[in-house]
Amino acid sequence: MKAARFIVRGRVQGVFFRASAREHAATLRLDGHARNLGDGSVELVVQGDAAAIDRMETWLHDGPPAAEVTELYREDLGVHDMPAGFHILG
């Protein structure tokens, strides 16, 4: 299993970005979490099949319909011991 951390910038808070990401992660069978950051961006950490993580990255470039993604950063991580499922944090 692979893991990656994403930082998504733009109009990504208050547009159901985290909830939409959770739904998309579930369809891709990814574990992880999403949380809002104080600078207005959203952080996602996902773990699962490498191809599924790549598909999540593709989705993150646009996000849900109300979002406007202006920047997407990806950091590949080593294997993490994440709880099953995808969770929205604080």
Order of alpha helices (4+ residues) and beta strands (2+ residues): beta-alpha-beta-beta-alpha-beta-beta
